[in-house]
Amino acid sequence: MITEPKKRKINPMLLNVILISLLLHVVAIFILGSITIIKYIIPDDAKFEEPPVIEEIEPPKEVKIEIKQQAAPQNQPMNNLRMKQVGNIAISNIDVELPTMEESFTVSSGIGGLGGGSLLGGTKGSLGMGISNVSVFGLKTKAERLLFIIDANREMVTDKKGGLNSYKIIKDEITDMVGNLSAGTLFNVMLYDRSRTMLYKPQLSSAGTEAHQGLVQWVSAINSVDTNIGLEGNRLAKRPQIVTLNDDEEVFPTLRHGWRGNETAFLTQYALEQDVDAIFFITGYHRGFETLRRTPNEREEAEWQRKIAQPSYIKQLAAHNLEKPEMQKRIDAEMAKINKARAAKGEPDRILAQRHGIYSNANELKLPWKTSHPGHRPSFEISDQLVGKYFKKLTDTLYKDKNKTEPSINVVLFLAGDENFNEQSEAQLKDYVRQFSGKYRIIRGLNEIQSARSSKETTN
C-alpha cells in the first residue's frame, strides 16, 4: 500500500526574513537609481568663475617743465633779418634716383597739365614738379633740367649781324627766360668760343630771383665792348673734358680736332653729358654734324709727304709765305681806313670774324693774294652713318640705359642778312635736330632777331 507523503509547512520565521530582504533590495535599488538620475541626467547649475582682481596703479605725478624763449642777441638789429627764397638756395650735386611708376601707377588724367595719364608726366625718374614752359626765339618745349648754350665767337657780333646790339638781345632773351622759369626748374648756361667753354655754375642750379640776377651779372661782360670780344684771353674759359665712350677708337678721338664739324660734335657730347632734358644752342655757325674729319693713316700721310716734297709746291709755298707780312699790312691799313670812317660817324670799330686769321681776314675784306697757297693738308672724312651710330650709342649710354628720357636739342642759327646758307647745309642741320627730337630756326640780322624774341611773354 502506497502512502501519501506529508506536506511540509513553511517556517514562518524564514518567510519573514525573505520578505524583509526583498524589501531592503527594493529600497536600495530605488535609492541607487535616484542617485544615478540626479548625477548623470539632471545637469548641474551653471557656475561662473569670479573675475581676477585688477590691481589699481596710481598714475605718475604731474611734471611741469618750463621752456624759456631764447632771447635774440642784443647786437643783431631786427632790420637786418631777411627772408630767403627756397628756390634760390644752391644745393650740392646730389643724384637722387626715384622709382619709375609709369607702369604701376597711373591716373585718369595728367597732373597739373604735365600730360597724359602718367603720374610722372612722361619724365622718368622725376615727379615732374619743376617742369617749365620754355620758349627761346620761338622754339618751345617743356623741361625741368635745361642747358642754354650761347656762342660767344666773334662771328656773332659782326656788322651784318647787328654787332654788339644783336648780341645784347641774345643775352636778354636767355636771361629773361631763366627769370621766368619755375622755382623747381634746374638750369645752367654755357658760353663757348670754338672749343673753349665757360659754365655759369659747376652743375645745374635752381631757378629763382637770386640765380636770375647772378646770371645777368655774369653774362653782361661778354661781348659788351668791341675791345673785348668772345672768350679771347679769358682765363676761366677752358677746353672741357668729355669722358663717355672714351674707349671708342673711330669717332671719339676725332672730336678734339679743330675742324668746325668736329667742334660741333664735341660740344654736342659735352652738352649731353650735363644730364638735362632740353638743350638750346644759340649760335652763328651750325651745319649739323657736317662730315667729321680724322687724321690720315700711314698711306695717306705718305702721299701728302710726297706732294709737299715736289719742287713746284716748295717754290709756290715760299713765294706765298713771303707775301704774308705784306698781306697783314694791307689788312691793318684797310681796317684803319674803315674804323676812321666809322669814328667820324660815332660808330664803334668794325669787328672781323677772326681776330688773327690772316686768310679769313683777307677773304672777309676781299683782299686778293698775289700768290695763292699751293694747297693745305687734306682732311679725311668719317662716314655720316658711323657718326650717327656713335651718337645713338652715346644717348643710350647716358639716358636710355639709365631709364631717363633723352633730351631734345634745339638750334637757333643767327646769320647775317646776306650770308650764304645753302640747301645742303640746312638739310644737315635738319638731320641733326631730328636725331635729338628737337627743332631749329634761322634768324638773319638785327631786325629779325629783335622781332623773334619770345621768352619775355613765357610764364610759368
Stockholm file with secondary structure:
# STOCKHOLM 1.0

chainA/1-460         MITEPKKRKINPMLLNVILISLLLHVVAIFILGSITIIKYIIPDDAKFEEPPVIEEIEPPKEVKIEIKQQAAPQNQPMNNLRMKQVGNIAISNIDVELPTMEESFTVSSGIGGLGGGSLLGGTKGSLGMGISNVSVFGLKTKAERLLFIIDANREMVTDKKGGLNSYKIIKDEITDMVGNLSAGTLFNVMLYDRSRTMLYKPQLSSAGTEAHQGLVQWVSAINSVDTNIGLEGNRLAKRPQIVTLNDDEEVFPTLRHGWRGNETAFLTQYALEQDVDAIFFITGYHRGFETLRRTPNEREEAEWQRKIAQPSYIKQLAAHNLEKPEMQKRIDAEMAKINKARAAKGEPDRILAQRHGIYSNANELKLPWKTSHPGHRPSFEISDQLVGKYFKKLTDTLYKDKNKTEPSINVVLFLAGDENFNEQSEAQLKDYVRQFSGKYRIIRGLNEIQSARSSKETTN
#=GR chainA/1-460 SS CCCCCCCCCCCHHHHHHHHHHHHHHHHHHHHHHHHHIIIIISCCCCCCCCCCCCCCCCCCCCCCCCCCCCCCCTTSCGGGCCCCCGGGSCCCCCCCCCCCCTTTCBCSSCSTTCCTTBTTTTCTTSCCTTCEEEEETTEEEEESEEEEEEECSGGGGSGGGTHHHHHHHHHHHHHHHHHTSCTTCEEEEEEEETTEEEESSSSCEECSHHHHHHHHHHHHTTTCBTTBCTTTTCTTCBCCCCCTTTTCSSSGGGGGSSSHHHHHHHHHHHHHTTCCSEEEEEESCCCTTCCCEECCCHHHHHHHHHHHTSHHHHHHHHHHHHHHHHHHHHHHHHHHHHHHHHHHTTCCCCCCSCSSCHHHHHHHTTCCCSSCCSCCCCCEECCHHHHHHHHHHHHHHHTGGGTCCCCEEEEEEEECTTCCCCHHHHHHHHHHHHHTTCCEEEEEHHHHHHHTCCGGGCCC
#=GC SS_cons         CCCCCCCCCCCHHHHHHHHHHHHHHHHHHHHHHHHHIIIIISCCCCCCCCCCCCCCCCCCCCCCCCCCCCCCCTTSCGGGCCCCCGGGSCCCCCCCCCCCCTTTCBCSSCSTTCCTTBTTTTCTTSCCTTCEEEEETTEEEEESEEEEEEECSGGGGSGGGTHHHHHHHHHHHHHHHHHTSCTTCEEEEEEEETTEEEESSSSCEECSHHHHHHHHHHHHTTTCBTTBCTTTTCTTCBCCCCCTTTTCSSSGGGGGSSSHHHHHHHHHHHHHTTCCSEEEEEESCCCTTCCCEECCCHHHHHHHHHHHTSHHHHHHHHHHHHHHHHHHHHHHHHHHHHHHHHHHTTCCCCCCSCSSCHHHHHHHTTCCCSSCCSCCCCCEECCHHHHHHHHHHHHHHHTGGGTCCCCEEEEEEEECTTCCCCHHHHHHHHHHHHHTTCCEEEEEHHHHHHHTCCGGGCCC
//
